[in-house]
Amino acid sequence: MAQAGKGKLNFRCPSCFMRDLDIDMFYDKEKKEYYCLRCQYRGSEKDVLEKNEMARFRYGAMKKRFKMEDF
């Protein structure tokens, strides 16, 4: 997929990522905001980072192996 108009970093769309879709966001230099082509999510860098942190919380224990003692 062509990646034109990217910002400094590749940010994932938090709305799509919560639905298990890995979609990169594009950056609009005039409005100074990131946007998603798939779901029409828009937000500042701060807003995107906060919502992506919530997604990291969701998958925080993905690689942890649980034993019976943990329950």
PQR file with spaces between the fields and no chain letter, atoms N, CA, C, O and H, PARSE charges and radii, in Angstrom:
ATOM       1  N    MET     1       0.847   -1.167    0.000 -0.4000 1.5000
ATOM       2  CA   MET     1       0.000    0.000    0.000 -0.0000 2.0000
ATOM       3  C    MET     1       0.894    1.233    0.000  0.5500 1.7000
ATOM       4  O    MET     1       1.894    1.273    0.718 -0.5500 1.4000
ATOM       5  N    ALA     2       0.549    2.224   -0.787 -0.4000 1.5000
ATOM       6  CA   ALA     2       1.323    3.460   -0.847 -0.0000 2.0000
ATOM       7  C    ALA     2       1.182    4.218    0.464  0.5500 1.7000
ATOM       8  O    ALA     2       0.098    4.258    1.046 -0.5500 1.4000
ATOM       9  H    ALA     2      -0.263    2.192   -1.370  0.4000 1.0000
ATOM      10  N    GLN     3       2.251    4.810    0.925 -0.4000 1.5000
ATOM      11  CA   GLN     3       2.266    5.468    2.223 -0.0000 2.0000
ATOM      12  C    GLN     3       2.584    6.941    2.064  0.5500 1.7000
ATOM      13  O    GLN     3       3.512    7.442    2.699 -0.5500 1.4000
ATOM      14  H    GLN     3       3.132    4.778    0.452  0.4000 1.0000
ATOM      15  N    ALA     4       1.840    7.641    1.235 -0.4000 1.5000
ATOM      16  CA   ALA     4       2.078    9.070    1.001 -0.0000 2.0000
ATOM      17  C    ALA     4       1.511    9.900    2.154  0.5500 1.7000
ATOM      18  O    ALA     4       0.522    9.519    2.781 -0.5500 1.4000
ATOM      19  H    ALA     4       1.086    7.234    0.718  0.4000 1.0000
ATOM      20  N    GLY     5       2.138   11.016    2.417 -0.4000 1.5000
ATOM      21  CA   GLY     5       1.617   11.949    3.423 -0.0000 2.0000
ATOM      22  C    GLY     5       1.817   11.510    4.850  0.5500 1.7000
ATOM      23  O    GLY     5       1.064   11.923    5.732 -0.5500 1.4000
ATOM      24  H    GLY     5       2.941   11.326    1.908  0.4000 1.0000
ATOM      25  N    LYS     6       2.802   10.690    5.098 -0.4000 1.5000
ATOM      26  CA   LYS     6       3.025   10.214    6.456 -0.0000 2.0000
ATOM      27  C    LYS     6       3.612   11.317    7.325  0.5500 1.7000
ATOM      28  O    LYS     6       4.261   12.238    6.830 -0.5500 1.4000
ATOM      29  H    LYS     6       3.413   10.354    4.381  0.4000 1.0000
ATOM      30  N    GLY     7       3.381   11.212    8.590 -0.4000 1.5000
ATOM      31  CA   GLY     7       3.958   12.133    9.554 -0.0000 2.0000
ATOM      32  C    GLY     7       5.343   11.678    9.951  0.5500 1.7000
ATOM      33  O    GLY     7       5.991   10.913    9.236 -0.5500 1.4000
ATOM      34  H    GLY     7       2.853   10.464    8.993  0.4000 1.0000
ATOM      35  N    LYS     8       5.794   12.160   11.110 -0.4000 1.5000
ATOM      36  CA   LYS     8       7.125   11.809   11.603 -0.0000 2.0000
ATOM      37  C    LYS     8       7.228   10.322   11.920  0.5500 1.7000
ATOM      38  O    LYS     8       8.228    9.678   11.604 -0.5500 1.4000
ATOM      39  H    LYS     8       5.268   12.781   11.690  0.4000 1.0000
ATOM      40  N    LEU     9       6.197    9.788   12.542 -0.4000 1.5000
ATOM      41  CA   LEU     9       6.179    8.385   12.947 -0.0000 2.0000
ATOM      42  C    LEU     9       4.958    7.708   12.358  0.5500 1.7000
ATOM      43  O    LEU     9       3.987    8.368   11.990 -0.5500 1.4000
ATOM      44  H    LEU     9       5.384   10.310   12.800  0.4000 1.0000
ATOM      45  N    ASN    10       5.012    6.396   12.271 -0.4000 1.5000
ATOM      46  CA   ASN    10       3.834    5.649   11.848 -0.0000 2.0000
ATOM      47  C    ASN    10       2.953    5.400   13.066  0.5500 1.7000
ATOM      48  O    ASN    10       3.328    4.653   13.970 -0.5500 1.4000
ATOM      49  H    ASN    10       5.801    5.860   12.570  0.4000 1.0000
ATOM      50  N    PHE    11       1.791    6.022   13.085 -0.4000 1.5000
ATOM      51  CA   PHE    11       0.829    5.796   14.153 -0.0000 2.0000
ATOM      52  C    PHE    11      -0.259    4.871   13.642  0.5500 1.7000
ATOM      53  O    PHE    11      -0.673    4.958   12.486 -0.5500 1.4000
ATOM      54  H    PHE    11       1.486    6.628   12.350  0.4000 1.0000
ATOM      55  N    ARG    12      -0.715    3.990   14.508 -0.4000 1.5000
ATOM      56  CA   ARG    12      -1.844    3.129   14.165 -0.0000 2.0000
ATOM      57  C    ARG    12      -3.131    3.825   14.566  0.5500 1.7000
ATOM      58  O    ARG    12      -3.184    4.528   15.575 -0.5500 1.4000
ATOM      59  H    ARG    12      -0.379    3.920   15.447  0.4000 1.0000
ATOM      60  N    CYS    13      -4.159    3.625   13.772 -0.4000 1.5000
ATOM      61  CA   CYS    13      -5.463    4.205   14.097 -0.0000 2.0000
ATOM      62  C    CYS    13      -6.003    3.497   15.340  0.5500 1.7000
ATOM      63  O    CYS    13      -6.180    2.279   15.323 -0.5500 1.4000
ATOM      64  H    CYS    13      -4.117    3.054   12.952  0.4000 1.0000
ATOM      65  N    PRO    14      -6.270    4.245   16.427 -0.5600 1.5000
ATOM      66  CA   PRO    14      -6.747    3.588   17.651  0.2800 2.0000
ATOM      67  C    PRO    14      -8.125    2.962   17.489  0.5500 1.7000
ATOM      68  O    PRO    14      -8.406    1.924   18.088 -0.5500 1.4000
ATOM      69  N    SER    15      -8.976    3.572   16.698 -0.4000 1.5000
ATOM      70  CA   SER    15     -10.321    3.045   16.498 -0.0000 2.0000
ATOM      71  C    SER    15     -10.273    1.708   15.753  0.5500 1.7000
ATOM      72  O    SER    15     -10.945    0.754   16.144 -0.5500 1.4000
ATOM      73  H    SER    15      -8.747    4.415   16.211  0.4000 1.0000
ATOM      74  N    CYS    16      -9.495    1.645   14.706 -0.4000 1.5000
ATOM      75  CA   CYS    16      -9.357    0.396   13.948 -0.0000 2.0000
ATOM      76  C    CYS    16      -8.603   -0.655   14.756  0.5500 1.7000
ATOM      77  O    CYS    16      -8.939   -1.838   14.703 -0.5500 1.4000
ATOM      78  H    CYS    16      -8.950    2.420   14.389  0.4000 1.0000
ATOM      79  N    PHE    17      -7.585   -0.228   15.504 -0.4000 1.5000
ATOM      80  CA   PHE    17      -6.771   -1.169   16.268 -0.0000 2.0000
ATOM      81  C    PHE    17      -7.585   -1.851   17.362  0.5500 1.7000
ATOM      82  O    PHE    17      -7.334   -3.011   17.686 -0.5500 1.4000
ATOM      83  H    PHE    17      -7.311    0.733   15.546  0.4000 1.0000
ATOM      84  N    MET    18      -8.551   -1.149   17.930 -0.4000 1.5000
ATOM      85  CA   MET    18      -9.432   -1.764   18.936 -0.0000 2.0000
ATOM      86  C    MET    18     -10.308   -2.855   18.316  0.5500 1.7000
ATOM      87  O    MET    18     -10.809   -3.731   19.020 -0.5500 1.4000
ATOM      88  H    MET    18      -8.755   -0.206   17.667  0.4000 1.0000
ATOM      89  N    ARG    19     -10.486   -2.795   16.998 -0.4000 1.5000
ATOM      90  CA   ARG    19     -11.249   -3.825   16.293 -0.0000 2.0000
ATOM      91  C    ARG    19     -10.319   -4.814   15.603  0.5500 1.7000
ATOM      92  O    ARG    19     -10.719   -5.508   14.669 -0.5500 1.4000
ATOM      93  H    ARG    19     -10.078   -2.084   16.426  0.4000 1.0000
ATOM      94  N    ASP    20      -9.057   -4.872   16.078 -0.4000 1.5000
ATOM      95  CA   ASP    20      -8.053   -5.809   15.583 -0.0000 2.0000
ATOM      96  C    ASP    20      -7.691   -5.595   14.123  0.5500 1.7000
ATOM      97  O    ASP    20      -7.388   -6.551   13.410 -0.5500 1.4000
ATOM      98  H    ASP    20      -8.732   -4.308   16.837  0.4000 1.0000
ATOM      99  N    LEU    21      -7.721   -4.346   13.675 -0.4000 1.5000
ATOM     100  CA   LEU    21      -7.255   -3.984   12.342 -0.0000 2.0000
ATOM     101  C    LEU    21      -6.017   -3.111   12.490  0.5500 1.7000
ATOM     102  O    LEU    21      -6.024   -2.152   13.262 -0.5500 1.4000
ATOM     103  H    LEU    21      -7.967   -3.569   14.255  0.4000 1.0000
ATOM     104  N    ASP    22      -4.982   -3.425   11.775 -0.4000 1.5000
ATOM     105  CA   ASP    22      -3.729   -2.680   11.881 -0.0000 2.0000
ATOM     106  C    ASP    22      -3.637   -1.692   10.719  0.5500 1.7000
ATOM     107  O    ASP    22      -3.092   -2.023    9.665 -0.5500 1.4000
ATOM     108  H    ASP    22      -4.977   -4.204   11.148  0.4000 1.0000
ATOM     109  N    ILE    23      -4.162   -0.491   10.905 -0.4000 1.5000
ATOM     110  CA   ILE    23      -4.223    0.524    9.859 -0.0000 2.0000
ATOM     111  C    ILE    23      -3.349    1.710   10.266  0.5500 1.7000
ATOM     112  O    ILE    23      -3.507    2.262   11.356 -0.5500 1.4000
ATOM     113  H    ILE    23      -4.604   -0.223   11.761  0.4000 1.0000
ATOM     114  N    ASP    24      -2.426    2.097    9.381 -0.4000 1.5000
ATOM     115  CA   ASP    24      -1.598    3.275    9.630 -0.0000 2.0000
ATOM     116  C    ASP    24      -2.395    4.544    9.371  0.5500 1.7000
ATOM     117  O    ASP    24      -3.302    4.570    8.539 -0.5500 1.4000
ATOM     118  H    ASP    24      -2.298    1.649    8.496  0.4000 1.0000
ATOM     119  N    MET    25      -2.039    5.591   10.097 -0.4000 1.5000
ATOM     120  CA   MET    25      -2.712    6.880    9.934 -0.0000 2.0000
ATOM     121  C    MET    25      -1.883    7.797    9.048  0.5500 1.7000
ATOM     122  O    MET    25      -0.670    7.623    8.927 -0.5500 1.4000
ATOM     123  H    MET    25      -1.301    5.570   10.772  0.4000 1.0000
ATOM     124  N    PHE    26      -2.528    8.756    8.441 -0.4000 1.5000
ATOM     125  CA   PHE    26      -1.883    9.761    7.616 -0.0000 2.0000
ATOM     126  C    PHE    26      -1.877   11.085    8.366  0.5500 1.7000
ATOM     127  O    PHE    26      -2.666   11.285    9.290 -0.5500 1.4000
ATOM     128  H    PHE    26      -3.514    8.896    8.539  0.4000 1.0000
ATOM     129  N    TYR    27      -1.000   11.975    7.974 -0.4000 1.5000
ATOM     130  CA   TYR    27      -0.841   13.252    8.659 -0.0000 2.0000
ATOM     131  C    TYR    27      -1.210   14.387    7.714  0.5500 1.7000
ATOM     132  O    TYR    27      -0.732   14.443    6.580 -0.5500 1.4000
ATOM     133  H    TYR    27      -0.360   11.812    7.223  0.4000 1.0000
ATOM     134  N    ASP    28      -2.067   15.295    8.190 -0.4000 1.5000
ATOM     135  CA   ASP    28      -2.452   16.490    7.439 -0.0000 2.0000
ATOM     136  C    ASP    28      -1.659   17.669    8.004  0.5500 1.7000
ATOM     137  O    ASP    28      -1.914   18.111    9.125 -0.5500 1.4000
ATOM     138  H    ASP    28      -2.455   15.250    9.111  0.4000 1.0000
ATOM     139  N    LYS    29      -0.699   18.176    7.231 -0.4000 1.5000
ATOM     140  CA   LYS    29       0.176   19.249    7.714 -0.0000 2.0000
ATOM     141  C    LYS    29      -0.581   20.552    7.928  0.5500 1.7000
ATOM     142  O    LYS    29      -0.254   21.309    8.842 -0.5500 1.4000
ATOM     143  H    LYS    29      -0.492   17.817    6.321  0.4000 1.0000
ATOM     144  N    GLU    30      -1.585   20.827    7.104 -0.4000 1.5000
ATOM     145  CA   GLU    30      -2.339   22.079    7.245 -0.0000 2.0000
ATOM     146  C    GLU    30      -3.148   22.114    8.537  0.5500 1.7000
ATOM     147  O    GLU    30      -3.161   23.125    9.239 -0.5500 1.4000
ATOM     148  H    GLU    30      -1.850   20.213    6.362  0.4000 1.0000
ATOM     149  N    LYS    31      -3.816   21.018    8.848 -0.4000 1.5000
ATOM     150  CA   LYS    31      -4.643   20.956   10.057 -0.0000 2.0000
ATOM     151  C    LYS    31      -3.862   20.459   11.270  0.5500 1.7000
ATOM     152  O    LYS    31      -4.347   20.529   12.399 -0.5500 1.4000
ATOM     153  H    LYS    31      -3.805   20.196    8.278  0.4000 1.0000
ATOM     154  N    LYS    32      -2.650   19.957   11.033 -0.4000 1.5000
ATOM     155  CA   LYS    32      -1.790   19.410   12.090 -0.0000 2.0000
ATOM     156  C    LYS    32      -2.504   18.323   12.879  0.5500 1.7000
ATOM     157  O    LYS    32      -2.535   18.348   14.110 -0.5500 1.4000
ATOM     158  H    LYS    32      -2.255   19.900   10.116  0.4000 1.0000
ATOM     159  N    GLU    33      -3.081   17.360   12.147 -0.4000 1.5000
ATOM     160  CA   GLU    33      -3.758   16.248   12.791 -0.0000 2.0000
ATOM     161  C    GLU    33      -3.581   14.979   11.973  0.5500 1.7000
ATOM     162  O    GLU    33      -3.289   15.028   10.778 -0.5500 1.4000
ATOM     163  H    GLU    33      -3.056   17.340   11.147  0.4000 1.0000
ATOM     164  N    TYR    34      -3.759   13.863   12.624 -0.4000 1.5000
ATOM     165  CA   TYR    34      -3.677   12.566   11.977 -0.0000 2.0000
ATOM     166  C    TYR    34      -5.084   12.112   11.624  0.5500 1.7000
ATOM     167  O    TYR    34      -6.047   12.448   12.313 -0.5500 1.4000
ATOM     168  H    TYR    34      -3.996   13.823   13.595  0.4000 1.0000
ATOM     169  N    TYR    35      -5.195   11.339   10.536 -0.4000 1.5000
ATOM     170  CA   TYR    35      -6.509   10.846   10.137 -0.0000 2.0000
ATOM     171  C    TYR    35      -6.382    9.445    9.555  0.5500 1.7000
ATOM     172  O    TYR    35      -5.331    9.052    9.050 -0.5500 1.4000
ATOM     173  H    TYR    35      -4.412   11.066    9.976  0.4000 1.0000
ATOM     174  N    CYS    36      -7.475    8.710    9.639 -0.4000 1.5000
ATOM     175  CA   CYS    36      -7.551    7.340    9.138 -0.0000 2.0000
ATOM     176  C    CYS    36      -8.439    7.326    7.904  0.5500 1.7000
ATOM     177  O    CYS    36      -9.526    7.905    7.908 -0.5500 1.4000
ATOM     178  H    CYS    36      -8.329    9.030   10.049  0.4000 1.0000
ATOM     179  N    LEU    37      -7.982    6.672    6.860 -0.4000 1.5000
ATOM     180  CA   LEU    37      -8.776    6.583    5.636 -0.0000 2.0000
ATOM     181  C    LEU    37      -9.899    5.558    5.753  0.5500 1.7000
ATOM     182  O    LEU    37     -10.890    5.641    5.028 -0.5500 1.4000
ATOM     183  H    LEU    37      -7.099    6.202    6.857  0.4000 1.0000
ATOM     184  N    ARG    38      -9.752    4.607    6.645 -0.4000 1.5000
ATOM     185  CA   ARG    38     -10.732    3.527    6.730 -0.0000 2.0000
ATOM     186  C    ARG    38     -11.953    3.905    7.571  0.5500 1.7000
ATOM     187  O    ARG    38     -13.086    3.631    7.175 -0.5500 1.4000
ATOM     188  H    ARG    38      -8.947    4.540    7.234  0.4000 1.0000
ATOM     189  N    CYS    39     -11.730    4.528    8.723 -0.4000 1.5000
ATOM     190  CA   CYS    39     -12.860    4.774    9.634 -0.0000 2.0000
ATOM     191  C    CYS    39     -13.137    6.258    9.861  0.5500 1.7000
ATOM     192  O    CYS    39     -14.045    6.599   10.620 -0.5500 1.4000
ATOM     193  H    CYS    39     -10.810    4.751    9.045  0.4000 1.0000
ATOM     194  N    GLN    40     -12.393    7.130    9.234 -0.4000 1.5000
ATOM     195  CA   GLN    40     -12.577    8.578    9.357 -0.0000 2.0000
ATOM     196  C    GLN    40     -12.246    9.127   10.735  0.5500 1.7000
ATOM     197  O    GLN    40     -12.730   10.198   11.099 -0.5500 1.4000
ATOM     198  H    GLN    40     -11.655    6.853    8.618  0.4000 1.0000
ATOM     199  N    TYR    41     -11.432    8.416   11.510 -0.4000 1.5000
ATOM     200  CA   TYR    41     -10.973    8.931   12.803 -0.0000 2.0000
ATOM     201  C    TYR    41      -9.987   10.067   12.562  0.5500 1.7000
ATOM     202  O    TYR    41      -9.141    9.978   11.672 -0.5500 1.4000
ATOM     203  H    TYR    41     -11.039    7.546   11.214  0.4000 1.0000
ATOM     204  N    ARG    42     -10.089   11.127   13.346 -0.4000 1.5000
ATOM     205  CA   ARG    42      -9.165   12.266   13.278 -0.0000 2.0000
ATOM     206  C    ARG    42      -8.744   12.621   14.682  0.5500 1.7000
ATOM     207  O    ARG    42      -9.535   12.511   15.619 -0.5500 1.4000
ATOM     208  H    ARG    42     -10.776   11.199   14.069  0.4000 1.0000
ATOM     209  N    GLY    43      -7.488   13.051   14.839 -0.4000 1.5000
ATOM     210  CA   GLY    43      -7.044   13.456   16.156 -0.0000 2.0000
ATOM     211  C    GLY    43      -5.640   14.015   16.137  0.5500 1.7000
ATOM     212  O    GLY    43      -4.865   13.792   15.206 -0.5500 1.4000
ATOM     213  H    GLY    43      -6.846   13.141   14.077  0.4000 1.0000
ATOM     214  N    SER    44      -5.336   14.747   17.189 -0.4000 1.5000
ATOM     215  CA   SER    44      -3.991   15.298   17.347 -0.0000 2.0000
ATOM     216  C    SER    44      -3.034   14.175   17.741  0.5500 1.7000
ATOM     217  O    SER    44      -3.462   13.066   18.062 -0.5500 1.4000
ATOM     218  H    SER    44      -5.965   14.929   17.945  0.4000 1.0000
ATOM     219  N    GLU    45      -1.746   14.473   17.712 -0.4000 1.5000
ATOM     220  CA   GLU    45      -0.743   13.472   18.088 -0.0000 2.0000
ATOM     221  C    GLU    45      -0.958   13.018   19.522  0.5500 1.7000
ATOM     222  O    GLU    45      -0.846   11.829   19.818 -0.5500 1.4000
ATOM     223  H    GLU    45      -1.399   15.374   17.451  0.4000 1.0000
ATOM     224  N    LYS    46      -1.263   13.947   20.410 -0.4000 1.5000
ATOM     225  CA   LYS    46      -1.491   13.621   21.819 -0.0000 2.0000
ATOM     226  C    LYS    46      -2.693   12.690   21.973  0.5500 1.7000
ATOM     227  O    LYS    46      -2.632   11.717   22.725 -0.5500 1.4000
ATOM     228  H    LYS    46      -1.353   14.914   20.169  0.4000 1.0000
ATOM     229  N    ASP    47      -3.772   12.980   21.272 -0.4000 1.5000
ATOM     230  CA   ASP    47      -4.984   12.172   21.339 -0.0000 2.0000
ATOM     231  C    ASP    47      -4.726   10.752   20.816  0.5500 1.7000
ATOM     232  O    ASP    47      -5.178    9.775   21.412 -0.5500 1.4000
ATOM     233  H    ASP    47      -3.821   13.770   20.661  0.4000 1.0000
ATOM     234  N    VAL    48      -4.006   10.649   19.714 -0.4000 1.5000
ATOM     235  CA   VAL    48      -3.706    9.340   19.132 -0.0000 2.0000
ATOM     236  C    VAL    48      -2.841    8.521   20.090  0.5500 1.7000
ATOM     237  O    VAL    48      -3.092    7.333   20.292 -0.5500 1.4000
ATOM     238  H    VAL    48      -3.639   11.443   19.230  0.4000 1.0000
ATOM     239  N    LEU    49      -1.827    9.149   20.677 -0.4000 1.5000
ATOM     240  CA   LEU    49      -0.951    8.428   21.603 -0.0000 2.0000
ATOM     241  C    LEU    49      -1.700    7.956   22.841  0.5500 1.7000
ATOM     242  O    LEU    49      -1.450    6.853   23.326 -0.5500 1.4000
ATOM     243  H    LEU    49      -1.623   10.114   20.513  0.4000 1.0000
ATOM     244  N    GLU    50      -2.621    8.777   23.364 -0.4000 1.5000
ATOM     245  CA   GLU    50      -3.405    8.378   24.542 -0.0000 2.0000
ATOM     246  C    GLU    50      -4.286    7.171   24.219  0.5500 1.7000
ATOM     247  O    GLU    50      -4.373    6.235   25.013 -0.5500 1.4000
ATOM     248  H    GLU    50      -2.824    9.674   22.969  0.4000 1.0000
ATOM     249  N    LYS    51      -4.922    7.193   23.087 -0.4000 1.5000
ATOM     250  CA   LYS    51      -5.818    6.086   22.717 -0.0000 2.0000
ATOM     251  C    LYS    51      -5.039    4.831   22.355  0.5500 1.7000
ATOM     252  O    LYS    51      -5.518    3.722   22.592 -0.5500 1.4000
ATOM     253  H    LYS    51      -4.851    7.954   22.442  0.4000 1.0000
ATOM     254  N    ASN    52      -3.853    4.981   21.788 -0.4000 1.5000
ATOM     255  CA   ASN    52      -3.024    3.807   21.510 -0.0000 2.0000
ATOM     256  C    ASN    52      -2.505    3.189   22.799  0.5500 1.7000
ATOM     257  O    ASN    52      -2.277    1.980   22.854 -0.5500 1.4000
ATOM     258  H    ASN    52      -3.464    5.881   21.596  0.4000 1.0000
ATOM     259  N    GLU    53      -2.314    3.990   23.829 -0.4000 1.5000
ATOM     260  CA   GLU    53      -1.905    3.462   25.131 -0.0000 2.0000
ATOM     261  C    GLU    53      -3.012    2.580   25.715  0.5500 1.7000
ATOM     262  O    GLU    53      -2.722    1.579   26.370 -0.5500 1.4000
ATOM     263  H    GLU    53      -2.499    4.972   23.785  0.4000 1.0000
ATOM     264  N    MET    54      -4.272    2.942   25.483 -0.4000 1.5000
ATOM     265  CA   MET    54      -5.390    2.106   25.930 -0.0000 2.0000
ATOM     266  C    MET    54      -5.361    0.765   25.205  0.5500 1.7000
ATOM     267  O    MET    54      -5.678   -0.265   25.800 -0.5500 1.4000
ATOM     268  H    MET    54      -4.508    3.755   24.951  0.4000 1.0000
ATOM     269  N    ALA    55      -4.986    0.766   23.927 -0.4000 1.5000
ATOM     270  CA   ALA    55      -4.893   -0.485   23.171 -0.0000 2.0000
ATOM     271  C    ALA    55      -3.756   -1.344   23.707  0.5500 1.7000
ATOM     272  O    ALA    55      -3.881   -2.567   23.750 -0.5500 1.4000
ATOM     273  H    ALA    55      -4.729    1.603   23.444  0.4000 1.0000
ATOM     274  N    ARG    56      -2.659   -0.733   24.111 -0.4000 1.5000
ATOM     275  CA   ARG    56      -1.548   -1.493   24.695 -0.0000 2.0000
ATOM     276  C    ARG    56      -1.982   -2.151   26.004  0.5500 1.7000
ATOM     277  O    ARG    56      -1.539   -3.255   26.319 -0.5500 1.4000
ATOM     278  H    ARG    56      -2.558    0.261   24.076  0.4000 1.0000
ATOM     279  N    PHE    57      -2.839   -1.486   26.758 -0.4000 1.5000
ATOM     280  CA   PHE    57      -3.365   -2.061   27.994 -0.0000 2.0000
ATOM     281  C    PHE    57      -4.163   -3.328   27.688  0.5500 1.7000
ATOM     282  O    PHE    57      -4.102   -4.302   28.439 -0.5500 1.4000
ATOM     283  H    PHE    57      -3.200   -0.589   26.502  0.4000 1.0000
ATOM     284  N    ARG    58      -4.899   -3.310   26.601 -0.4000 1.5000
ATOM     285  CA   ARG    58      -5.716   -4.457   26.217 -0.0000 2.0000
ATOM     286  C    ARG    58      -4.853   -5.683   25.954  0.5500 1.7000
ATOM     287  O    ARG    58      -5.225   -6.796   26.328 -0.5500 1.4000
ATOM     288  H    ARG    58      -4.948   -2.519   25.991  0.4000 1.0000
ATOM     289  N    TYR    59      -3.711   -5.490   25.317 -0.4000 1.5000
ATOM     290  CA   TYR    59      -2.832   -6.597   24.966 -0.0000 2.0000
ATOM     291  C    TYR    59      -1.639   -6.717   25.906  0.5500 1.7000
ATOM     292  O    TYR    59      -0.639   -7.338   25.546 -0.5500 1.4000
ATOM     293  H    TYR    59      -3.408   -4.587   25.013  0.4000 1.0000
ATOM     294  N    GLY    60      -1.720   -6.146   27.086 -0.4000 1.5000
ATOM     295  CA   GLY    60      -0.590   -6.125   28.010 -0.0000 2.0000
ATOM     296  C    GLY    60      -0.108   -7.498   28.446  0.5500 1.7000
ATOM     297  O    GLY    60       1.093   -7.685   28.640 -0.5500 1.4000
ATOM     298  H    GLY    60      -2.532   -5.642   27.379  0.4000 1.0000
ATOM     299  N    ALA    61      -1.000   -8.459   28.606 -0.4000 1.5000
ATOM     300  CA   ALA    61      -0.614   -9.787   29.088 -0.0000 2.0000
ATOM     301  C    ALA    61      -0.588  -10.814   27.967  0.5500 1.7000
ATOM     302  O    ALA    61      -0.679  -12.015   28.222 -0.5500 1.4000
ATOM     303  H    ALA    61      -1.976   -8.306   28.448  0.4000 1.0000
ATOM     304  N    MET    62      -0.464  -10.354   26.737 -0.4000 1.5000
ATOM     305  CA   MET    62      -0.534  -11.277   25.611 -0.0000 2.0000
ATOM     306  C    MET    62       0.577  -12.325   25.658  0.5500 1.7000
ATOM     307  O    MET    62       0.334  -13.492   25.351 -0.5500 1.4000
ATOM     308  H    MET    62      -0.390   -9.379   26.530  0.4000 1.0000
ATOM     309  N    LYS    63       1.778  -11.930   26.034 -0.4000 1.5000
ATOM     310  CA   LYS    63       2.901  -12.857   26.013 -0.0000 2.0000
ATOM     311  C    LYS    63       3.184  -13.485   27.373  0.5500 1.7000
ATOM     312  O    LYS    63       4.165  -14.214   27.527 -0.5500 1.4000
ATOM     313  H    LYS    63       1.975  -10.982   26.284  0.4000 1.0000
ATOM     314  N    LYS    64       2.339  -13.210   28.357 -0.4000 1.5000
ATOM     315  CA   LYS    64       2.531  -13.777   29.688 -0.0000 2.0000
ATOM     316  C    LYS    64       1.878  -15.161   29.748  0.5500 1.7000
ATOM     317  O    LYS    64       0.750  -15.355   29.297 -0.5500 1.4000
ATOM     318  H    LYS    64       1.542  -12.619   28.233  0.4000 1.0000
ATOM     319  N    ARG    65       2.598  -16.089   30.302 -0.4000 1.5000
ATOM     320  CA   ARG    65       2.058  -17.436   30.453 -0.0000 2.0000
ATOM     321  C    ARG    65       1.487  -17.562   31.862  0.5500 1.7000
ATOM     322  O    ARG    65       2.196  -17.360   32.848 -0.5500 1.4000
ATOM     323  H    ARG    65       3.515  -15.931   30.669  0.4000 1.0000
ATOM     324  N    PHE    66       0.226  -17.892   31.949 -0.4000 1.5000
ATOM     325  CA   PHE    66      -0.450  -18.024   33.236 -0.0000 2.0000
ATOM     326  C    PHE    66      -0.411  -19.476   33.718  0.5500 1.7000
ATOM     327  O    PHE    66      -0.541  -20.420   32.940 -0.5500 1.4000
ATOM     328  H    PHE    66      -0.351  -18.056   31.149  0.4000 1.0000
ATOM     329  N    LYS    67      -0.228  -19.609   35.014 -0.4000 1.5000
ATOM     330  CA   LYS    67      -0.238  -20.932   35.649 -0.0000 2.0000
ATOM     331  C    LYS    67      -1.412  -20.986   36.605  0.5500 1.7000
ATOM     332  O    LYS    67      -2.075  -19.976   36.837 -0.5500 1.4000
ATOM     333  H    LYS    67      -0.122  -18.842   35.646  0.4000 1.0000
ATOM     334  N    MET    68      -1.672  -22.158   37.160 -0.4000 1.5000
ATOM     335  CA   MET    68      -2.791  -22.309   38.102 -0.0000 2.0000
ATOM     336  C    MET    68      -2.565  -21.470   39.347  0.5500 1.7000
ATOM     337  O    MET    68      -3.535  -21.045   39.975 -0.5500 1.4000
ATOM     338  H    MET    68      -1.134  -22.979   36.971  0.4000 1.0000
ATOM     339  N    GLU    69      -1.323  -21.218   39.725 -0.4000 1.5000
ATOM     340  CA   GLU    69      -1.044  -20.421   40.916 -0.0000 2.0000
ATOM     341  C    GLU    69      -1.440  -18.958   40.718  0.5500 1.7000
ATOM     342  O    GLU    69      -1.648  -18.239   41.695 -0.5500 1.4000
ATOM     343  H    GLU    69      -0.535  -21.564   39.215  0.4000 1.0000
ATOM     344  N    ASP    70      -1.544  -18.519   39.487 -0.4000 1.5000
ATOM     345  CA   ASP    70      -1.907  -17.131   39.208 -0.0000 2.0000
ATOM     346  C    ASP    70      -3.381  -16.848   39.441  0.5500 1.7000
ATOM     347  O    ASP    70      -3.791  -15.689   39.509 -0.5500 1.4000
ATOM     348  H    ASP    70      -1.375  -19.103   38.694  0.4000 1.0000
ATOM     349  N    PHE    71      -4.180  -17.905   39.565 -0.4000 1.5000
ATOM     350  CA   PHE    71      -5.620  -17.710   39.708 -0.0000 2.0000
ATOM     351  C    PHE    71      -6.035  -17.927   41.096  0.5500 1.7000
ATOM     352  O    PHE    71      -7.219  -17.807   41.412 -0.5500 1.4000
ATOM     353  H    PHE    71      -3.847  -18.846   39.509  0.4000 1.0000
